[in-house]
Amino acid sequence: MKIVIDEKIPYLRDALEAMGHQVVAKAGTDIVANDVREAGALFVRTRTCCNASLLDGSSVRFIATATIGYDHIDDAYCRSNGIFWCSAPACNAGGVVQYVQSVIYSRYSVKALCGMTLGVVGAGAIGSRVAAWAKQAGMRVLLNDPPLEAAGRGGFVSLETIVRECDVITFHPTLTRNGAYPSYHLADENFFASLVRKPLVINASRGAVVDNIALLHAYKEGYISDFVLDVWEGEPEINKELLAAAYVATPHIAGYSAEGKFNATHIVLQRFAEYTGFSDELPLPPLPAPENPIVNAVDYADAALKIYNPLAETSVLKGSPHLFEELRNNYKFRREPAAYSIVLS
């Protein structure tokens, strides 16, 4: 089968060729209709919009996005044209949790966290793991997730409670624009104007979950103490004033751990194997050990920042905002804390 893939999905080309397929690898933004016309399958990331303009007249019947998010997939079009598609749910949860940990540890001491309240908006695979870590770190945690609450799950609070009681608010919902609980611009002008405790705001979900103009206004007016953005409206063409004001600013790489990337490839490749009836073991190599697997630290916060500190990446992006896409595409995948032996003194 001819298969078109985003060239930045690790391990995928070799695995598909080992399974007997003809692979064409291109930058995700460069994949166009002519590339997929004779292809039976397509493997993408968020930069490739899978819609009528790309797929009309093509032979594609299988699409996999090696990402958690899937708002770049036109579900209605795929359904009406007999195209099966899948994503990689929870693949990079560990990497995003690591990102949120490191952001918070870069700003607050271990002791300070014990007196703080964290609001987690979106309590799915990522948000629930962020909440679990925060509780272990001694924080009081409030969860907000109307879709899960409507499905019968308990333990949630209203967004008004989050606004009123939280010192840090982190966003992890799926981006939706319609339905009973749209998350598009969930944090809007009214949200920020209602904040009580001037929280640190973190968005590592999708850029449009937080109204970027309202966020900048909130920062200027002192409604929030600071903000962290890994995802941006309009990326890679991001708001330069917003970038300059951010405490942490990164080019959509919160989930870019080696483990997360490996998980994503494994998940979509497994779905493709099921789709095609491939029953052999998937031809994927194991992840190697880190170059320096032992981390000596005074406490877990120190260890987390020695493993990964987002302030260094912030400096690079602020200095070269025009390189947003290049920094993202050529990111050196970090390892998650579980890959290391942490020795506390």
Backbone torsions as a table, in degrees:
resi	resn	phi	psi	omega
1	MET	NA	139.2	171.9
2	LYS	-80.2	130.0	-177.8
3	ILE	-130.5	133.3	176.0
4	VAL	-104.4	131.3	-177.7
5	ILE	-131.8	154.1	168.3
6	ASP	-71.2	124.9	-173.5
7	GLU	-65.8	-13.9	-178.0
8	LYS	-92.4	4.3	175.5
9	ILE	-83.1	110.9	-171.8
10	PRO	-67.6	147.1	174.7
11	TYR	70.5	-10.2	-168.1
12	LEU	-72.5	-45.6	-176.0
13	ARG	-59.3	-49.5	-179.0
14	ASP	-60.4	-39.8	-178.3
15	ALA	-66.1	-45.2	-178.9
16	LEU	-66.3	-38.6	177.8
17	GLU	-67.2	-36.3	176.4
18	ALA	-65.7	-25.2	177.5
19	MET	-85.2	-0.5	172.9
20	GLY	98.7	16.2	-176.1
21	HIS	-103.4	157.4	175.1
22	GLN	-92.1	121.9	-171.9
23	VAL	-115.5	132.6	171.5
24	VAL	-114.6	118.9	-177.3
25	ALA	-110.5	129.0	-179.9
26	LYS	-140.8	163.0	171.0
27	ALA	-61.0	139.9	-175.7
28	GLY	-56.4	-37.5	-179.4
29	THR	-73.9	-13.9	-177.3
30	ASP	-98.0	-4.3	-179.8
31	ILE	-73.8	121.3	-176.9
32	VAL	-126.8	174.8	-173.8
33	ALA	-56.4	-39.3	-178.5
34	ASN	-64.4	-29.5	179.8
35	ASP	-67.8	-35.3	-172.0
36	VAL	-100.8	0.8	-173.6
37	ARG	-56.5	-41.7	-178.2
38	GLU	-102.9	7.8	-176.9
39	ALA	-86.7	146.0	176.5
40	GLY	-93.5	-20.9	-177.0
41	ALA	-144.7	156.6	-176.4
42	LEU	-141.3	126.9	176.9
43	PHE	-116.8	121.8	-171.2
44	VAL	-132.4	175.4	166.2
45	ARG	-122.1	-162.8	-170.3
46	THR	-72.0	-16.9	-175.5
47	ARG	-82.2	-7.9	179.9
48	THR	-104.4	111.8	179.2
49	CYS	-81.9	116.1	-177.9
50	CYS	-96.3	92.6	-175.8
51	ASN	-142.5	-169.4	-176.0
52	ALA	-59.6	-39.5	-176.4
53	SER	-64.2	-29.5	177.5
54	LEU	-87.7	-38.0	-165.3
55	LEU	-103.5	-16.9	-179.1
56	ASP	-55.7	127.6	178.3
57	GLY	81.6	2.2	-179.2
58	SER	-89.5	170.3	176.8
59	SER	-95.7	3.8	-175.6
60	VAL	-63.6	127.8	175.8
61	ARG	-127.8	-0.7	178.3
62	PHE	-140.8	126.7	174.9
63	ILE	-127.4	133.0	174.0
64	ALA	-126.9	130.9	172.7
65	THR	-107.8	123.3	-176.0
66	ALA	-82.9	50.7	-177.1
67	THR	-144.1	161.7	172.9
68	ILE	-73.7	-47.7	-179.6
69	GLY	-71.4	152.3	-178.3
70	TYR	-143.9	23.8	179.5
71	ASP	-71.4	-6.6	175.3
72	HIS	-89.8	0.2	176.7
73	ILE	-102.2	123.5	176.8
74	ASP	-82.2	92.8	-174.9
75	ASP	-61.0	-43.7	-178.1
76	ALA	-61.9	-42.4	179.3
77	TYR	-63.5	-46.3	-178.2
78	CYS	-61.2	-44.6	180.0
79	ARG	-61.0	-43.7	-176.4
80	SER	-74.2	-13.0	-178.9
81	ASN	-116.1	16.3	174.4
82	GLY	67.4	30.6	179.9
83	ILE	-104.0	120.3	175.6
84	PHE	-81.3	135.8	175.9
85	TRP	-137.2	155.6	179.7
86	CYS	-147.9	159.3	175.1
87	SER	-118.3	-167.4	-179.6
88	ALA	-124.5	71.2	-175.0
89	PRO	-57.7	134.7	175.7
90	ALA	67.7	7.8	-175.0
91	CYS	-58.5	-40.6	-174.7
92	ASN	-108.7	22.6	-177.7
93	ALA	-57.1	-43.3	-179.3
94	GLY	-61.4	-39.6	179.5
95	GLY	-67.2	-39.6	179.8
96	VAL	-69.3	-39.8	176.4
97	VAL	-60.7	-43.4	177.2
98	GLN	-58.9	-42.6	179.6
99	TYR	-60.7	-49.5	-179.0
100	VAL	-63.4	-42.9	175.9
101	GLN	-54.2	-52.5	-174.5
102	SER	-65.2	-38.6	176.3
103	VAL	-59.3	-48.4	-177.2
104	ILE	-68.8	-42.2	178.9
105	TYR	-67.3	-24.9	178.5
106	SER	-72.7	-16.5	-175.2
107	ARG	-112.9	-32.2	-174.9
108	TYR	-124.8	144.9	176.3
109	SER	-75.7	161.4	176.5
110	VAL	-56.7	-41.0	-179.4
111	LYS	-65.8	-40.6	-177.7
112	ALA	-64.9	-34.2	-177.8
113	LEU	-62.0	-28.5	-176.3
114	CYS	-66.2	-15.6	178.2
115	GLY	-108.9	15.0	-173.0
116	MET	-114.9	158.2	178.2
117	THR	-114.4	127.7	178.0
118	LEU	-104.9	129.7	173.5
119	GLY	-102.7	124.8	179.3
120	VAL	-111.1	114.1	-180.0
121	VAL	-101.3	109.7	-172.4
122	GLY	101.2	101.3	-171.6
123	ALA	-111.6	38.0	176.9
124	GLY	-78.7	-146.0	-174.9
125	ALA	-59.6	-38.2	-179.0
126	ILE	-85.0	-52.3	-177.4
127	GLY	-57.1	-38.8	179.9
128	SER	-66.4	-34.0	178.3
129	ARG	-74.9	-35.5	173.5
130	VAL	-60.9	-43.7	179.9
131	ALA	-62.1	-41.8	-179.6
132	ALA	-63.1	-43.3	177.7
133	TRP	-62.9	-45.8	-176.6
134	ALA	-60.8	-38.0	177.0
135	LYS	-64.6	-41.0	177.0
136	GLN	-63.9	-31.9	179.5
137	ALA	-78.4	-3.9	176.6
138	GLY	97.1	6.1	-179.5
139	MET	-83.0	151.1	166.9
140	ARG	-80.5	133.6	-173.8
141	VAL	-121.9	131.0	173.5
142	LEU	-116.5	133.9	-177.4
143	LEU	-111.8	137.6	174.9
144	ASN	-128.3	121.6	178.4
145	ASP	-160.4	83.6	-177.7
146	PRO	-55.0	-41.4	178.5
147	PRO	-60.7	-42.7	178.3
148	LEU	-68.9	-36.6	178.0
149	GLU	-64.6	-41.1	178.7
150	ALA	-66.6	-25.3	178.8
151	ALA	-82.1	0.1	175.3
152	GLY	106.3	-1.2	177.7
153	ARG	-77.7	147.3	-179.3
154	GLY	-108.8	178.7	175.0
155	GLY	90.5	17.3	-177.1
156	PHE	-106.9	158.2	175.3
157	VAL	-122.7	167.0	179.6
158	SER	-75.2	161.9	175.5
159	LEU	-64.1	-30.2	177.1
160	GLU	-63.0	-36.3	177.1
161	THR	-68.3	-41.3	175.8
162	ILE	-57.2	-47.7	-179.0
163	VAL	-59.6	-36.6	-173.2
164	ARG	-83.4	-33.2	-165.5
165	GLU	-116.0	-5.5	-169.2
166	CYS	-100.1	142.1	175.7
167	ASP	-92.0	-26.1	175.6
168	VAL	-135.7	135.5	177.1
169	ILE	-126.4	125.5	-179.8
170	THR	-122.8	135.1	-173.6
171	PHE	-103.8	129.2	179.9
172	HIS	-142.4	32.5	177.9
173	PRO	-84.5	162.3	167.0
174	THR	-71.7	141.8	178.4
175	LEU	-77.5	118.5	175.8
176	THR	-133.0	143.8	-179.1
177	ARG	-108.7	-14.9	-177.0
178	ASN	-129.3	-173.5	179.2
179	GLY	86.3	-173.4	-175.4
180	ALA	-71.2	-28.2	-174.4
181	TYR	-132.7	67.2	179.9
182	PRO	-65.5	142.0	179.6
183	SER	-104.7	-3.8	177.1
184	TYR	-60.6	124.8	-178.2
185	HIS	52.1	41.6	175.8
186	LEU	-58.9	-41.8	173.3
187	ALA	-94.4	96.1	-176.5
188	ASP	-114.6	-167.5	-177.8
189	GLU	-58.8	-41.8	179.8
190	ASN	-67.0	-38.8	177.8
191	PHE	-58.2	-51.4	-176.1
192	PHE	-67.5	-37.3	-178.8
193	ALA	-68.2	-19.7	-177.7
194	SER	-91.5	-8.0	-176.5
195	LEU	-62.4	142.8	-175.6
196	VAL	-105.8	-41.5	-168.4
197	ARG	-101.7	13.4	-179.9
198	LYS	49.4	61.7	-172.3
199	PRO	-75.7	165.1	163.5
200	LEU	-80.2	129.1	-178.4
201	VAL	-111.0	130.2	-178.5
202	ILE	-122.3	129.5	172.1
203	ASN	-125.9	112.3	175.8
204	ALA	-128.7	32.3	-178.9
205	SER	-106.6	-88.8	172.3
206	ARG	-135.4	145.0	-172.0
207	GLY	-56.0	-40.5	-174.0
208	ALA	-78.5	-1.9	173.6
209	VAL	-65.9	-32.9	177.8
210	VAL	-111.3	123.8	175.9
211	ASP	-66.1	108.0	-172.6
212	ASN	-64.5	-36.1	178.1
213	ILE	-68.0	-41.5	177.6
214	ALA	-65.6	-35.8	178.4
215	LEU	-63.2	-46.4	179.7
216	LEU	-63.5	-41.2	177.2
217	HIS	-61.7	-41.7	180.0
218	ALA	-62.6	-37.8	178.9
219	TYR	-67.5	-44.2	-179.8
220	LYS	-64.3	-34.6	-178.2
221	GLU	-85.4	-5.2	178.7
222	GLY	80.6	18.7	176.6
223	TYR	-72.8	-25.1	177.6
224	ILE	-126.6	154.2	179.8
225	SER	-80.6	-34.0	-179.5
226	ASP	-171.1	173.4	178.1
227	PHE	-148.1	155.2	-178.9
228	VAL	-126.6	126.9	178.0
229	LEU	-127.5	124.5	167.8
230	ASP	-105.2	-21.6	-179.4
231	VAL	-123.1	145.8	-168.2
232	TRP	-138.9	145.0	170.5
233	GLU	-68.6	133.7	176.5
234	GLY	80.5	4.9	-177.6
235	GLU	-59.7	145.9	10.1
236	PRO	-83.2	-2.9	176.8
237	GLU	-86.5	91.2	-171.6
238	ILE	-99.5	159.7	-179.1
239	ASN	-70.5	115.4	-174.8
240	LYS	-68.1	-35.1	178.4
241	GLU	-67.3	-39.7	176.9
242	LEU	-63.7	-43.2	178.7
243	LEU	-58.9	-46.5	-177.8
244	ALA	-63.1	-32.4	-176.1
245	ALA	-83.3	-20.5	-173.2
246	ALA	-66.0	142.6	173.5
247	TYR	-70.7	-50.8	171.7
248	VAL	-123.8	131.4	179.9
249	ALA	-136.1	120.4	-177.4
250	THR	-134.6	157.3	-171.8
251	PRO	-90.6	60.3	175.6
252	HIS	59.1	52.5	-177.4
253	ILE	-128.1	14.8	-176.1
254	ALA	-54.9	-37.4	-178.9
255	GLY	-93.9	11.2	-172.9
256	TYR	-85.5	56.7	169.8
257	SER	-91.5	157.3	176.8
258	ALA	-60.3	-38.2	178.9
259	GLU	-64.4	-43.1	-179.7
260	GLY	-63.9	-41.8	179.1
261	LYS	-67.0	-40.7	177.3
262	PHE	-63.2	-43.9	179.5
263	ASN	-59.4	-42.9	-178.6
264	ALA	-62.2	-46.6	178.9
265	THR	-62.6	-43.0	-179.4
266	HIS	-62.0	-43.4	-177.5
267	ILE	-64.0	-50.2	-176.6
268	VAL	-70.3	-32.3	178.4
269	LEU	-69.0	-36.7	177.2
270	GLN	-65.2	-41.1	178.0
271	ARG	-64.1	-38.0	178.3
272	PHE	-68.1	-39.0	177.7
273	ALA	-61.5	-42.3	177.3
274	GLU	-64.0	-40.4	-178.5
275	TYR	-64.7	-38.0	-176.0
276	THR	-95.7	-6.1	-179.2
277	GLY	81.0	19.8	177.4
278	PHE	-76.8	120.2	-172.6
279	SER	-112.3	-3.9	178.7
280	ASP	-75.2	171.9	176.2
281	GLU	-65.4	137.7	-179.5
282	LEU	-65.1	132.0	-176.1
283	PRO	-81.2	67.9	179.0
284	LEU	-115.6	136.5	179.0
285	PRO	-79.0	155.8	175.2
286	PRO	-74.5	156.6	175.4
287	LEU	-72.0	134.4	176.9
288	PRO	-74.2	162.9	176.5
289	ALA	-69.9	155.5	176.1
290	PRO	-61.8	157.4	-179.8
291	GLU	-61.7	-41.7	178.3
292	ASN	-123.2	90.3	-168.8
293	PRO	-78.5	-7.8	-178.9
294	ILE	-109.5	128.6	-179.9
295	VAL	-119.3	118.4	175.7
296	ASN	-96.2	128.2	-174.6
297	ALA	-151.0	160.7	179.8
298	VAL	-81.5	-28.8	176.2
299	ASP	-156.8	179.3	-175.3
300	TYR	-67.2	-33.4	178.2
301	ALA	-62.2	-44.0	177.7
302	ASP	-61.3	-42.4	178.9
303	ALA	-63.6	-44.9	-178.7
304	ALA	-59.1	-40.2	-178.0
305	LEU	-77.6	-26.7	174.1
306	LYS	-70.1	-32.9	177.9
307	ILE	-75.1	-42.0	-179.0
308	TYR	-156.0	121.0	177.4
309	ASN	-123.9	111.0	-176.0
310	PRO	-71.0	-9.9	180.0
311	LEU	-67.0	-30.9	177.9
312	ALA	-66.2	-42.1	178.6
313	GLU	-68.2	-31.9	177.1
314	THR	-61.3	-44.0	179.8
315	SER	-61.0	-40.5	-179.2
316	VAL	-66.1	-47.3	-178.2
317	LEU	-66.0	-40.9	179.6
318	LYS	-64.3	-32.7	179.4
319	GLY	-77.4	-25.3	-176.7
320	SER	-141.4	65.8	-176.6
321	PRO	-62.2	-25.4	179.5
322	HIS	-69.6	-11.9	179.9
323	LEU	-96.9	16.0	-176.8
324	PHE	-47.1	-54.1	-174.9
325	GLU	-69.4	-37.4	178.4
326	GLU	-65.5	-42.6	178.7
327	LEU	-63.0	-38.0	179.1
328	ARG	-69.7	-46.7	-175.0
329	ASN	-70.6	-26.8	-177.6
330	ASN	-110.1	23.7	-178.8
331	TYR	-65.0	133.5	175.4
332	LYS	-82.1	108.6	-174.1
333	PHE	-58.3	124.5	178.9
334	ARG	-81.5	164.4	174.8
335	ARG	-99.5	149.3	179.0
336	GLU	-81.5	159.1	-176.9
337	PRO	-53.4	-33.8	-177.8
338	ALA	-63.9	-16.2	179.4
339	ALA	-79.3	-8.8	-174.9
340	TYR	-111.6	157.3	167.1
341	SER	-96.9	113.6	-176.3
342	ILE	-98.3	122.1	-179.1
343	VAL	-111.2	115.2	-178.7
344	LEU	-96.4	131.6	179.3
345	SER	-99.5	NA	NA
